[in-house]
Amino acid sequence: MSYFASINRWGYHRWNLQRIWPAFQKRPSTISTSKRNEAVVDTDTCQNEIEKKEEVKNWISYGFDSENRTDDRSTMHSLLFVGITLCGVLAGGFIWSYAPDYHLRDWSTREGFLELKRREAAGQLPIDPNFIPPEKIILPSDQELGDTEIII
């Protein structure tokens, strides 16, 4: 669990740096020659307050942290990365690569090589030409074939 905490802390600090950086990029305030009036509102301040209210209003938590949006999102992203990438892809690939041979492809190849080695040691041909006795093969007559083209 400490691994997830370090990822979350890294995301939180990264977010803090992004939040601090605009402070150095602020525009200088304008100088007003009019009398100081408390009813005058700076548009940048109003716009920032509206954005903050909309941000909080439209935020729906993922269920990891109901008070801090960045912690909630970073925890969700780190858990989904670990859950899908590491458990799903890597573990799935490991299981798939070490799964048994369900179609018996390896067995049939190995059995074929053993049979060839046995036939060579016995002095036989690799494939017997009379594997099926010719007396048991029934071929159609020329009348039954008709005009059918025979390709050998």
LOVOVEX-510275 format. One record per residue: x, y, z of N, C-alpha, C in turn; residue number from 1. Coordinates in nm, 2 decimals, decimal comma. Layout:
BEGIN
<n_x=X; n_y=Y; n_z=Z; ca_x=X; ca_y=Y; ca_z=Z; c_x=X; c_y=Y; c_z=Z; kolpa=NUM> .
...
REM end
This chain:
BEGIN
<n_x=0,08; n_y=-0,12; n_z=0,00; ca_x=0,00; ca_y=0,00; ca_z=0,00; c_x=0,09; c_y=0,13; c_z=0,00; kolpa=1> .
<n_x=0,21; n_y=0,11; n_z=0,05; ca_x=0,30; ca_y=0,23; ca_z=0,05; c_x=0,33; c_y=0,27; c_z=-0,09; kolpa=2> .
<n_x=0,33; n_y=0,18; n_z=-0,19; ca_x=0,36; ca_y=0,21; ca_z=-0,33; c_x=0,25; c_y=0,31; c_z=-0,38; kolpa=3> .
<n_x=0,13; n_y=0,28; n_z=-0,35; ca_x=0,02; ca_y=0,36; ca_z=-0,40; c_x=0,02; c_y=0,50; c_z=-0,33; kolpa=4> .
<n_x=0,06; n_y=0,50; n_z=-0,20; ca_x=0,07; ca_y=0,63; ca_z=-0,13; c_x=0,18; c_y=0,71; c_z=-0,19; kolpa=5> .
<n_x=0,29; n_y=0,65; n_z=-0,23; ca_x=0,40; ca_y=0,73; ca_z=-0,30; c_x=0,35; c_y=0,79; c_z=-0,43; kolpa=6> .
<n_x=0,28; n_y=0,71; n_z=-0,51; ca_x=0,23; ca_y=0,76; ca_z=-0,64; c_x=0,13; c_y=0,87; c_z=-0,61; kolpa=7> .
<n_x=0,04; n_y=0,86; n_z=-0,51; ca_x=-0,05; ca_y=0,96; ca_z=-0,49; c_x=0,02; c_y=1,09; c_z=-0,44; kolpa=8> .
<n_x=0,12; n_y=1,07; n_z=-0,35; ca_x=0,20; ca_y=1,19; ca_z=-0,31; c_x=0,27; c_y=1,26; c_z=-0,43; kolpa=9> .
<n_x=0,32; n_y=1,18; n_z=-0,52; ca_x=0,39; ca_y=1,24; ca_z=-0,64; c_x=0,29; c_y=1,32; c_z=-0,72; kolpa=10> .
<n_x=0,17; n_y=1,26; n_z=-0,74; ca_x=0,06; ca_y=1,33; ca_z=-0,81; c_x=0,02; c_y=1,46; c_z=-0,74; kolpa=11> .
<n_x=0,01; n_y=1,45; n_z=-0,61; ca_x=-0,03; ca_y=1,57; ca_z=-0,53; c_x=0,08; c_y=1,68; c_z=-0,54; kolpa=12> .
<n_x=0,21; n_y=1,64; n_z=-0,53; ca_x=0,31; ca_y=1,74; ca_z=-0,54; c_x=0,32; c_y=1,80; c_z=-0,68; kolpa=13> .
<n_x=0,30; n_y=1,72; n_z=-0,78; ca_x=0,30; ca_y=1,77; ca_z=-0,91; c_x=0,19; c_y=1,87; c_z=-0,93; kolpa=14> .
<n_x=0,07; n_y=1,84; n_z=-0,88; ca_x=-0,04; ca_y=1,93; ca_z=-0,89; c_x=-0,01; c_y=2,06; c_z=-0,82; kolpa=15> .
<n_x=0,06; n_y=2,05; n_z=-0,70; ca_x=0,09; ca_y=2,17; ca_z=-0,63; c_x=0,19; c_y=2,26; c_z=-0,71; kolpa=16> .
<n_x=0,28; n_y=2,20; n_z=-0,78; ca_x=0,37; ca_y=2,28; ca_z=-0,86; c_x=0,30; c_y=2,35; c_z=-0,97; kolpa=17> .
<n_x=0,20; n_y=2,28; n_z=-1,03; ca_x=0,12; ca_y=2,34; ca_z=-1,14; c_x=0,04; c_y=2,45; c_z=-1,08; kolpa=18> .
<n_x=-0,01; n_y=2,44; n_z=-0,96; ca_x=-0,09; ca_y=2,54; ca_z=-0,90; c_x=0,00; c_y=2,67; c_z=-0,86; kolpa=19> .
<n_x=0,12; n_y=2,64; n_z=-0,82; ca_x=0,21; ca_y=2,76; ca_z=-0,78; c_x=0,26; c_y=2,83; c_z=-0,90; kolpa=20> .
<n_x=0,29; n_y=2,76; n_z=-1,01; ca_x=0,35; ca_y=2,82; ca_z=-1,13; c_x=0,28; c_y=2,94; c_z=-1,18; kolpa=21> .
<n_x=0,14; n_y=2,94; n_z=-1,19; ca_x=0,08; ca_y=3,06; ca_z=-1,24; c_x=0,10; c_y=3,19; c_z=-1,16; kolpa=22> .
<n_x=0,14; n_y=3,17; n_z=-1,03; ca_x=0,16; ca_y=3,29; ca_z=-0,95; c_x=0,27; c_y=3,37; c_z=-1,00; kolpa=23> .
<n_x=0,37; n_y=3,31; n_z=-1,07; ca_x=0,48; ca_y=3,39; ca_z=-1,13; c_x=0,44; c_y=3,45; c_z=-1,26; kolpa=24> .
<n_x=0,33; n_y=3,40; n_z=-1,32; ca_x=0,29; ca_y=3,45; ca_z=-1,46; c_x=0,18; c_y=3,55; c_z=-1,45; kolpa=25> .
<n_x=0,14; n_y=3,59; n_z=-1,33; ca_x=0,03; ca_y=3,69; ca_z=-1,32; c_x=0,06; c_y=3,82; c_z=-1,39; kolpa=26> .
<n_x=-0,04; n_y=3,88; n_z=-1,45; ca_x=-0,03; ca_y=4,01; ca_z=-1,51; c_x=-0,02; c_y=4,12; c_z=-1,40; kolpa=27> .
<n_x=0,05; n_y=4,22; n_z=-1,42; ca_x=0,05; ca_y=4,33; ca_z=-1,32; c_x=-0,08; c_y=4,39; c_z=-1,32; kolpa=28> .
<n_x=-0,12; n_y=4,43; n_z=-1,20; ca_x=-0,25; ca_y=4,50; ca_z=-1,19; c_x=-0,25; c_y=4,64; c_z=-1,25; kolpa=29> .
<n_x=-0,37; n_y=4,68; n_z=-1,29; ca_x=-0,37; ca_y=4,81; ca_z=-1,35; c_x=-0,39; c_y=4,92; c_z=-1,24; kolpa=30> .
<n_x=-0,34; n_y=5,04; n_z=-1,27; ca_x=-0,35; ca_y=5,15; ca_z=-1,18; c_x=-0,47; c_y=5,23; c_z=-1,21; kolpa=31> .
<n_x=-0,55; n_y=5,25; n_z=-1,11; ca_x=-0,67; ca_y=5,33; ca_z=-1,13; c_x=-0,66; c_y=5,46; c_z=-1,07; kolpa=32> .
<n_x=-0,71; n_y=5,57; n_z=-1,14; ca_x=-0,70; ca_y=5,71; ca_z=-1,09; c_x=-0,83; c_y=5,75; c_z=-1,03; kolpa=33> .
<n_x=-0,93; n_y=5,66; n_z=-1,03; ca_x=-1,06; ca_y=5,70; ca_z=-0,97; c_x=-1,05; c_y=5,67; c_z=-0,82; kolpa=34> .
<n_x=-1,15; n_y=5,72; n_z=-0,75; ca_x=-1,16; ca_y=5,70; ca_z=-0,60; c_x=-1,17; c_y=5,55; c_z=-0,57; kolpa=35> .
<n_x=-1,12; n_y=5,52; n_z=-0,46; ca_x=-1,13; ca_y=5,38; ca_z=-0,42; c_x=-1,28; c_y=5,35; c_z=-0,38; kolpa=36> .
<n_x=-1,33; n_y=5,25; n_z=-0,45; ca_x=-1,47; ca_y=5,22; ca_z=-0,43; c_x=-1,48; c_y=5,07; c_z=-0,40; kolpa=37> .
<n_x=-1,54; n_y=5,03; n_z=-0,29; ca_x=-1,55; ca_y=4,89; ca_z=-0,25; c_x=-1,64; c_y=4,81; c_z=-0,35; kolpa=38> .
<n_x=-1,73; n_y=4,88; n_z=-0,42; ca_x=-1,82; ca_y=4,81; ca_z=-0,51; c_x=-1,76; c_y=4,77; c_z=-0,64; kolpa=39> .
<n_x=-1,64; n_y=4,82; n_z=-0,67; ca_x=-1,57; ca_y=4,79; ca_z=-0,79; c_x=-1,51; c_y=4,65; c_z=-0,78; kolpa=40> .
<n_x=-1,53; n_y=4,57; n_z=-0,88; ca_x=-1,48; ca_y=4,43; ca_z=-0,87; c_x=-1,39; c_y=4,41; c_z=-0,98; kolpa=41> .
<n_x=-1,28; n_y=4,34; n_z=-0,95; ca_x=-1,18; ca_y=4,30; ca_z=-1,05; c_x=-1,23; c_y=4,18; c_z=-1,13; kolpa=42> .
<n_x=-1,23; n_y=4,19; n_z=-1,26; ca_x=-1,29; ca_y=4,08; ca_z=-1,34; c_x=-1,21; c_y=3,95; c_z=-1,33; kolpa=43> .
<n_x=-1,08; n_y=3,96; n_z=-1,31; ca_x=-1,00; ca_y=3,84; ca_z=-1,30; c_x=-1,04; c_y=3,76; c_z=-1,17; kolpa=44> .
<n_x=-1,06; n_y=3,83; n_z=-1,06; ca_x=-1,10; ca_y=3,77; ca_z=-0,94; c_x=-1,24; c_y=3,71; c_z=-0,95; kolpa=45> .
<n_x=-1,33; n_y=3,78; n_z=-1,02; ca_x=-1,47; ca_y=3,72; ca_z=-1,04; c_x=-1,46; c_y=3,59; c_z=-1,12; kolpa=46> .
<n_x=-1,38; n_y=3,60; n_z=-1,23; ca_x=-1,37; ca_y=3,49; ca_z=-1,32; c_x=-1,31; c_y=3,37; c_z=-1,25; kolpa=47> .
<n_x=-1,21; n_y=3,39; n_z=-1,17; ca_x=-1,15; ca_y=3,28; ca_z=-1,09; c_x=-1,25; c_y=3,22; c_z=-0,99; kolpa=48> .
<n_x=-1,33; n_y=3,30; n_z=-0,93; ca_x=-1,42; ca_y=3,25; ca_z=-0,83; c_x=-1,53; c_y=3,17; c_z=-0,90; kolpa=49> .
<n_x=-1,58; n_y=3,21; n_z=-1,02; ca_x=-1,68; ca_y=3,14; ca_z=-1,09; c_x=-1,62; c_y=3,01; c_z=-1,14; kolpa=50> .
<n_x=-1,50; n_y=3,01; n_z=-1,19; ca_x=-1,44; ca_y=2,88; ca_z=-1,23; c_x=-1,43; c_y=2,78; c_z=-1,12; kolpa=51> .
<n_x=-1,39; n_y=2,83; n_z=-1,00; ca_x=-1,37; ca_y=2,74; ca_z=-0,88; c_x=-1,51; c_y=2,69; c_z=-0,84; kolpa=52> .
<n_x=-1,61; n_y=2,77; n_z=-0,84; ca_x=-1,75; ca_y=2,72; ca_z=-0,81; c_x=-1,80; c_y=2,62; c_z=-0,91; kolpa=53> .
<n_x=-1,77; n_y=2,64; n_z=-1,04; ca_x=-1,82; ca_y=2,55; ca_z=-1,14; c_x=-1,74; c_y=2,42; c_z=-1,13; kolpa=54> .
<n_x=-1,61; n_y=2,43; n_z=-1,09; ca_x=-1,52; ca_y=2,31; ca_z=-1,08; c_x=-1,57; c_y=2,22; c_z=-0,97; kolpa=55> .
<n_x=-1,60; n_y=2,28; n_z=-0,85; ca_x=-1,65; ca_y=2,21; ca_z=-0,74; c_x=-1,79; c_y=2,16; c_z=-0,76; kolpa=56> .
<n_x=-1,87; n_y=2,24; n_z=-0,83; ca_x=-2,01; ca_y=2,20; ca_z=-0,85; c_x=-2,02; c_y=2,08; c_z=-0,94; kolpa=57> .
<n_x=-1,94; n_y=2,07; n_z=-1,05; ca_x=-1,95; ca_y=1,96; ca_z=-1,15; c_x=-1,86; c_y=1,84; c_z=-1,12; kolpa=58> .
<n_x=-1,80; n_y=1,84; n_z=-1,00; ca_x=-1,71; ca_y=1,73; ca_z=-0,97; c_x=-1,78; c_y=1,62; c_z=-0,91; kolpa=59> .
<n_x=-1,76; n_y=1,50; n_z=-0,96; ca_x=-1,82; ca_y=1,38; ca_z=-0,90; c_x=-1,70; c_y=1,29; c_z=-0,86; kolpa=60> .
<n_x=-1,70; n_y=1,25; n_z=-0,74; ca_x=-1,58; ca_y=1,17; ca_z=-0,69; c_x=-1,59; c_y=1,03; c_z=-0,74; kolpa=61> .
<n_x=-1,47; n_y=0,97; n_z=-0,75; ca_x=-1,46; ca_y=0,83; ca_z=-0,80; c_x=-1,47; c_y=0,74; c_z=-0,67; kolpa=62> .
<n_x=-1,48; n_y=0,79; n_z=-0,56; ca_x=-1,50; ca_y=0,72; ca_z=-0,43; c_x=-1,37; c_y=0,69; c_z=-0,35; kolpa=63> .
<n_x=-1,26; n_y=0,74; n_z=-0,39; ca_x=-1,13; ca_y=0,72; ca_z=-0,32; c_x=-1,11; c_y=0,84; c_z=-0,22; kolpa=64> .
<n_x=-1,14; n_y=0,96; n_z=-0,26; ca_x=-1,13; ca_y=1,07; ca_z=-0,17; c_x=-1,24; c_y=1,17; c_z=-0,21; kolpa=65> .
<n_x=-1,33; n_y=1,19; n_z=-0,11; ca_x=-1,45; ca_y=1,28; ca_z=-0,14; c_x=-1,42; c_y=1,43; c_z=-0,12; kolpa=66> .
<n_x=-1,30; n_y=1,46; n_z=-0,07; ca_x=-1,28; ca_y=1,60; ca_z=-0,04; c_x=-1,17; c_y=1,66; c_z=-0,14; kolpa=67> .
<n_x=-1,08; n_y=1,59; n_z=-0,19; ca_x=-0,97; ca_y=1,64; ca_z=-0,27; c_x=-0,98; c_y=1,58; c_z=-0,41; kolpa=68> .
<n_x=-1,00; n_y=1,66; n_z=-0,51; ca_x=-1,02; ca_y=1,61; ca_z=-0,64; c_x=-0,90; c_y=1,55; c_z=-0,70; kolpa=69> .
<n_x=-0,78; n_y=1,61; n_z=-0,68; ca_x=-0,66; ca_y=1,55; ca_z=-0,73; c_x=-0,62; c_y=1,42; c_z=-0,67; kolpa=70> .
<n_x=-0,64; n_y=1,41; n_z=-0,54; ca_x=-0,61; ca_y=1,28; ca_z=-0,47; c_x=-0,70; c_y=1,17; c_z=-0,52; kolpa=71> .
<n_x=-0,83; n_y=1,21; n_z=-0,54; ca_x=-0,92; ca_y=1,11; ca_z=-0,59; c_x=-0,89; c_y=1,06; c_z=-0,73; kolpa=72> .
<n_x=-0,85; n_y=1,16; n_z=-0,82; ca_x=-0,82; ca_y=1,12; ca_z=-0,96; c_x=-0,69; c_y=1,04; c_z=-0,96; kolpa=73> .
<n_x=-0,59; n_y=1,08; n_z=-0,89; ca_x=-0,46; ca_y=1,01; ca_z=-0,90; c_x=-0,47; c_y=0,87; c_z=-0,84; kolpa=74> .
<n_x=-0,55; n_y=0,86; n_z=-0,73; ca_x=-0,57; ca_y=0,72; ca_z=-0,68; c_x=-0,64; c_y=0,63; c_z=-0,78; kolpa=75> .
<n_x=-0,74; n_y=0,69; n_z=-0,84; ca_x=-0,82; ca_y=0,61; ca_z=-0,94; c_x=-0,73; c_y=0,57; c_z=-1,06; kolpa=76> .
<n_x=-0,65; n_y=0,66; n_z=-1,11; ca_x=-0,56; ca_y=0,63; ca_z=-1,22; c_x=-0,45; c_y=0,53; c_z=-1,19; kolpa=77> .
<n_x=-0,40; n_y=0,54; n_z=-1,07; ca_x=-0,29; ca_y=0,45; ca_z=-1,03; c_x=-0,35; c_y=0,31; c_z=-1,01; kolpa=78> .
<n_x=-0,47; n_y=0,30; n_z=-0,95; ca_x=-0,53; ca_y=0,17; ca_z=-0,93; c_x=-0,57; c_y=0,11; c_z=-1,06; kolpa=79> .
<n_x=-0,62; n_y=0,18; n_z=-1,15; ca_x=-0,66; ca_y=0,13; ca_z=-1,28; c_x=-0,54; c_y=0,09; c_z=-1,36; kolpa=80> .
<n_x=-0,43; n_y=0,16; n_z=-1,35; ca_x=-0,31; ca_y=0,12; ca_z=-1,42; c_x=-0,26; c_y=-0,01; c_z=-1,36; kolpa=81> .
<n_x=-0,25; n_y=-0,02; n_z=-1,23; ca_x=-0,21; ca_y=-0,15; ca_z=-1,17; c_x=-0,31; c_y=-0,26; c_z=-1,21; kolpa=82> .
<n_x=-0,44; n_y=-0,24; n_z=-1,19; ca_x=-0,53; ca_y=-0,34; ca_z=-1,21; c_x=-0,54; c_y=-0,39; c_z=-1,36; kolpa=83> .
<n_x=-0,54; n_y=-0,30; n_z=-1,45; ca_x=-0,56; ca_y=-0,34; ca_z=-1,59; c_x=-0,42; c_y=-0,38; c_z=-1,65; kolpa=84> .
<n_x=-0,32; n_y=-0,29; n_z=-1,64; ca_x=-0,20; ca_y=-0,32; ca_z=-1,71; c_x=-0,12; c_y=-0,43; c_z=-1,64; kolpa=85> .
<n_x=-0,09; n_y=-0,42; n_z=-1,52; ca_x=-0,01; ca_y=-0,52; ca_z=-1,45; c_x=-0,08; c_y=-0,66; c_z=-1,43; kolpa=86> .
<n_x=-0,20; n_y=-0,65; n_z=-1,37; ca_x=-0,28; ca_y=-0,77; ca_z=-1,35; c_x=-0,34; c_y=-0,83; c_z=-1,48; kolpa=87> .
<n_x=-0,40; n_y=-0,75; n_z=-1,56; ca_x=-0,47; ca_y=-0,80; ca_z=-1,67; c_x=-0,37; c_y=-0,84; c_z=-1,79; kolpa=88> .
<n_x=-0,29; n_y=-0,75; n_z=-1,83; ca_x=-0,20; ca_y=-0,77; ca_z=-1,94; c_x=-0,09; c_y=-0,87; c_z=-1,91; kolpa=89> .
<n_x=-0,01; n_y=-0,83; n_z=-1,81; ca_x=0,11; ca_y=-0,91; ca_z=-1,78; c_x=0,07; c_y=-1,05; c_z=-1,72; kolpa=90> .
<n_x=-0,02; n_y=-1,05; n_z=-1,63; ca_x=-0,06; ca_y=-1,18; ca_z=-1,57; c_x=-0,13; c_y=-1,27; c_z=-1,68; kolpa=91> .
<n_x=-0,22; n_y=-1,20; n_z=-1,76; ca_x=-0,28; ca_y=-1,27; ca_z=-1,87; c_x=-0,19; c_y=-1,33; c_z=-1,97; kolpa=92> .
<n_x=-0,08; n_y=-1,25; n_z=-2,00; ca_x=0,02; ca_y=-1,30; ca_z=-2,10; c_x=0,10; c_y=-1,41; c_z=-2,04; kolpa=93> .
<n_x=0,13; n_y=-1,40; n_z=-1,91; ca_x=0,20; ca_y=-1,51; ca_z=-1,84; c_x=0,12; c_y=-1,64; c_z=-1,84; kolpa=94> .
<n_x=-0,01; n_y=-1,63; n_z=-1,81; ca_x=-0,10; ca_y=-1,75; ca_z=-1,81; c_x=-0,11; c_y=-1,80; c_z=-1,95; kolpa=95> .
<n_x=-0,13; n_y=-1,72; n_z=-2,05; ca_x=-0,15; ca_y=-1,76; ca_z=-2,19; c_x=-0,02; c_y=-1,83; c_z=-2,24; kolpa=96> .
<n_x=0,10; n_y=-1,78; n_z=-2,20; ca_x=0,22; ca_y=-1,84; ca_z=-2,25; c_x=0,25; c_y=-1,97; c_z=-2,19; kolpa=97> .
<n_x=0,21; n_y=-1,99; n_z=-2,06; ca_x=0,24; ca_y=-2,12; ca_z=-1,99; c_x=0,12; c_y=-2,21; c_z=-1,98; kolpa=98> .
<n_x=0,02; n_y=-2,18; n_z=-2,06; ca_x=-0,10; ca_y=-2,27; ca_z=-2,05; c_x=-0,07; c_y=-2,40; c_z=-2,12; kolpa=99> .
<n_x=-0,14; n_y=-2,51; n_z=-2,08; ca_x=-0,11; ca_y=-2,64; ca_z=-2,14; c_x=-0,16; c_y=-2,64; c_z=-2,29; kolpa=100> .
<n_x=-0,11; n_y=-2,74; n_z=-2,36; ca_x=-0,14; ca_y=-2,75; ca_z=-2,51; c_x=-0,27; c_y=-2,82; c_z=-2,52; kolpa=101> .
<n_x=-0,38; n_y=-2,74; n_z=-2,53; ca_x=-0,52; ca_y=-2,80; ca_z=-2,54; c_x=-0,54; c_y=-2,87; c_z=-2,67; kolpa=102> .
<n_x=-0,48; n_y=-2,82; n_z=-2,78; ca_x=-0,50; ca_y=-2,88; ca_z=-2,91; c_x=-0,40; c_y=-3,00; c_z=-2,94; kolpa=103> .
<n_x=-0,32; n_y=-3,03; n_z=-2,85; ca_x=-0,22; ca_y=-3,13; ca_z=-2,86; c_x=-0,13; c_y=-3,12; c_z=-2,99; kolpa=104> .
<n_x=-0,09; n_y=-2,99; n_z=-3,02; ca_x=0,00; ca_y=-2,97; ca_z=-3,13; c_x=0,14; c_y=-3,02; c_z=-3,10; kolpa=105> .
<n_x=0,19; n_y=-2,99; n_z=-2,98; ca_x=0,32; ca_y=-3,03; ca_z=-2,95; c_x=0,33; c_y=-3,19; c_z=-2,94; kolpa=106> .
<n_x=0,23; n_y=-3,25; n_z=-2,89; ca_x=0,23; ca_y=-3,39; ca_z=-2,87; c_x=0,23; c_y=-3,46; c_z=-3,01; kolpa=107> .
<n_x=0,15; n_y=-3,41; n_z=-3,11; ca_x=0,15; ca_y=-3,47; ca_z=-3,24; c_x=0,28; c_y=-3,46; c_z=-3,31; kolpa=108> .
<n_x=0,35; n_y=-3,35; n_z=-3,30; ca_x=0,48; ca_y=-3,33; ca_z=-3,36; c_x=0,58; c_y=-3,42; c_z=-3,30; kolpa=109> .
<n_x=0,58; n_y=-3,43; n_z=-3,17; ca_x=0,67; ca_y=-3,52; ca_z=-3,10; c_x=0,65; c_y=-3,66; c_z=-3,13; kolpa=110> .
<n_x=0,52; n_y=-3,70; n_z=-3,14; ca_x=0,49; ca_y=-3,84; ca_z=-3,18; c_x=0,53; c_y=-3,87; c_z=-3,32; kolpa=111> .
<n_x=0,52; n_y=-3,78; n_z=-3,41; ca_x=0,56; ca_y=-3,79; ca_z=-3,55; c_x=0,71; c_y=-3,82; c_z=-3,56; kolpa=112> .
<n_x=0,79; n_y=-3,74; n_z=-3,49; ca_x=0,93; ca_y=-3,76; ca_z=-3,49; c_x=0,98; c_y=-3,89; c_z=-3,43; kolpa=113> .
<n_x=0,91; n_y=-3,94; n_z=-3,32; ca_x=0,94; ca_y=-4,07; ca_z=-3,27; c_x=0,91; c_y=-4,18; c_z=-3,36; kolpa=114> .
<n_x=0,79; n_y=-4,17; n_z=-3,43; ca_x=0,75; ca_y=-4,27; ca_z=-3,53; c_x=0,85; c_y=-4,27; c_z=-3,65; kolpa=115> .
<n_x=0,90; n_y=-4,16; n_z=-3,70; ca_x=1,00; ca_y=-4,15; ca_z=-3,80; c_x=1,13; c_y=-4,22; c_z=-3,76; kolpa=116> .
<n_x=1,17; n_y=-4,19; n_z=-3,64; ca_x=1,30; ca_y=-4,25; ca_z=-3,58; c_x=1,28; c_y=-4,40; c_z=-3,57; kolpa=117> .
<n_x=1,17; n_y=-4,45; n_z=-3,53; ca_x=1,14; ca_y=-4,59; ca_z=-3,52; c_x=1,15; c_y=-4,66; c_z=-3,65; kolpa=118> .
<n_x=1,08; n_y=-4,60; n_z=-3,75; ca_x=1,08; ca_y=-4,66; ca_z=-3,89; c_x=1,22; c_y=-4,66; c_z=-3,95; kolpa=119> .
<n_x=1,30; n_y=-4,55; n_z=-3,93; ca_x=1,43; ca_y=-4,55; ca_z=-3,99; c_x=1,52; c_y=-4,66; c_z=-3,92; kolpa=120> .
<n_x=1,50; n_y=-4,68; n_z=-3,79; ca_x=1,58; ca_y=-4,78; ca_z=-3,72; c_x=1,54; c_y=-4,92; c_z=-3,76; kolpa=121> .
<n_x=1,42; n_y=-4,94; n_z=-3,80; ca_x=1,37; ca_y=-5,07; ca_z=-3,85; c_x=1,40; c_y=-5,09; c_z=-4,00; kolpa=122> .
<n_x=1,44; n_y=-4,99; n_z=-4,07; ca_x=1,48; ca_y=-5,00; ca_z=-4,21; c_x=1,35; c_y=-4,99; c_z=-4,30; kolpa=123> .
<n_x=1,25; n_y=-4,93; n_z=-4,25; ca_x=1,12; ca_y=-4,92; ca_z=-4,33; c_x=1,12; c_y=-4,78; c_z=-4,39; kolpa=124> .
<n_x=1,03; n_y=-4,76; n_z=-4,49; ca_x=1,01; ca_y=-4,63; ca_z=-4,55; c_x=0,94; c_y=-4,54; c_z=-4,45; kolpa=125> .
<n_x=0,96; n_y=-4,40; n_z=-4,46; ca_x=0,89; ca_y=-4,32; ca_z=-4,37; c_x=0,74; c_y=-4,33; c_z=-4,38; kolpa=126> .
<n_x=0,69; n_y=-4,34; n_z=-4,50; ca_x=0,54; ca_y=-4,37; ca_z=-4,51; c_x=0,53; c_y=-4,49; c_z=-4,60; kolpa=127> .
<n_x=0,45; n_y=-4,59; n_z=-4,55; ca_x=0,43; ca_y=-4,71; ca_z=-4,62; c_x=0,34; c_y=-4,69; c_z=-4,74; kolpa=128> .
<n_x=0,38; n_y=-4,73; n_z=-4,86; ca_x=0,29; ca_y=-4,71; ca_z=-4,97; c_x=0,16; c_y=-4,80; c_z=-4,97; kolpa=129> .
<n_x=0,17; n_y=-4,91; n_z=-4,89; ca_x=0,05; ca_y=-4,99; ca_z=-4,87; c_x=-0,01; c_y=-4,97; c_z=-4,73; kolpa=130> .
<n_x=-0,02; n_y=-4,85; n_z=-4,69; ca_x=-0,08; ca_y=-4,82; ca_z=-4,56; c_x=-0,22; c_y=-4,87; c_z=-4,55; kolpa=131> .
<n_x=-0,29; n_y=-4,85; n_z=-4,66; ca_x=-0,43; ca_y=-4,91; ca_z=-4,68; c_x=-0,41; c_y=-5,01; c_z=-4,79; kolpa=132> .
<n_x=-0,45; n_y=-5,14; n_z=-4,76; ca_x=-0,43; ca_y=-5,24; ca_z=-4,87; c_x=-0,51; c_y=-5,20; c_z=-4,99; kolpa=133> .
<n_x=-0,45; n_y=-5,22; n_z=-5,11; ca_x=-0,52; ca_y=-5,18; ca_z=-5,24; c_x=-0,65; c_y=-5,26; c_z=-5,26; kolpa=134> .
<n_x=-0,67; n_y=-5,38; n_z=-5,20; ca_x=-0,79; ca_y=-5,46; ca_z=-5,22; c_x=-0,91; c_y=-5,39; c_z=-5,15; kolpa=135> .
<n_x=-0,89; n_y=-5,31; n_z=-5,05; ca_x=-0,99; ca_y=-5,25; ca_z=-4,97; c_x=-1,04; c_y=-5,11; c_z=-5,04; kolpa=136> .
<n_x=-0,96; n_y=-5,06; n_z=-5,13; ca_x=-1,00; ca_y=-4,93; ca_z=-5,20; c_x=-1,09; c_y=-4,96; c_z=-5,31; kolpa=137> .
<n_x=-1,21; n_y=-4,90; n_z=-5,31; ca_x=-1,31; ca_y=-4,92; ca_z=-5,42; c_x=-1,31; c_y=-4,79; c_z=-5,50; kolpa=138> .
<n_x=-1,27; n_y=-4,79; n_z=-5,62; ca_x=-1,27; ca_y=-4,68; ca_z=-5,71; c_x=-1,40; c_y=-4,68; c_z=-5,80; kolpa=139> .
<n_x=-1,45; n_y=-4,56; n_z=-5,84; ca_x=-1,56; ca_y=-4,56; ca_z=-5,93; c_x=-1,52; c_y=-4,61; c_z=-6,07; kolpa=140> .
<n_x=-1,62; n_y=-4,66; n_z=-6,14; ca_x=-1,59; ca_y=-4,70; ca_z=-6,28; c_x=-1,59; c_y=-4,58; c_z=-6,37; kolpa=141> .
<n_x=-1,54; n_y=-4,61; n_z=-6,50; ca_x=-1,53; ca_y=-4,50; ca_z=-6,60; c_x=-1,67; c_y=-4,45; c_z=-6,63; kolpa=142> .
<n_x=-1,77; n_y=-4,53; n_z=-6,63; ca_x=-1,91; ca_y=-4,48; ca_z=-6,66; c_x=-1,96; c_y=-4,39; c_z=-6,55; kolpa=143> .
<n_x=-1,93; n_y=-4,42; n_z=-6,42; ca_x=-1,97; ca_y=-4,34; ca_z=-6,31; c_x=-1,90; c_y=-4,20; c_z=-6,31; kolpa=144> .
<n_x=-1,78; n_y=-4,20; n_z=-6,35; ca_x=-1,70; ca_y=-4,08; ca_z=-6,36; c_x=-1,75; c_y=-3,99; c_z=-6,47; kolpa=145> .
<n_x=-1,79; n_y=-4,04; n_z=-6,59; ca_x=-1,83; ca_y=-3,97; ca_z=-6,70; c_x=-1,73; c_y=-3,87; c_z=-6,75; kolpa=146> .
<n_x=-1,76; n_y=-3,74; n_z=-6,76; ca_x=-1,67; ca_y=-3,64; ca_z=-6,82; c_x=-1,59; c_y=-3,57; c_z=-6,70; kolpa=147> .
<n_x=-1,59; n_y=-3,62; n_z=-6,58; ca_x=-1,53; ca_y=-3,55; ca_z=-6,47; c_x=-1,38; c_y=-3,56; c_z=-6,49; kolpa=148> .
<n_x=-1,31; n_y=-3,44; n_z=-6,48; ca_x=-1,17; ca_y=-3,43; ca_z=-6,50; c_x=-1,10; c_y=-3,48; c_z=-6,38; kolpa=149> .
<n_x=-1,00; n_y=-3,57; n_z=-6,40; ca_x=-0,92; ca_y=-3,62; ca_z=-6,28; c_x=-0,79; c_y=-3,56; c_z=-6,28; kolpa=150> .
<n_x=-0,75; n_y=-3,50; n_z=-6,18; ca_x=-0,62; ca_y=-3,43; ca_z=-6,16; c_x=-0,54; c_y=-3,51; c_z=-6,06; kolpa=151> .
<n_x=-0,42; n_y=-3,55; n_z=-6,10; ca_x=-0,34; ca_y=-3,63; ca_z=-6,01; c_x=-0,22; c_y=-3,55; c_z=-5,97; kolpa=152> .
REM end
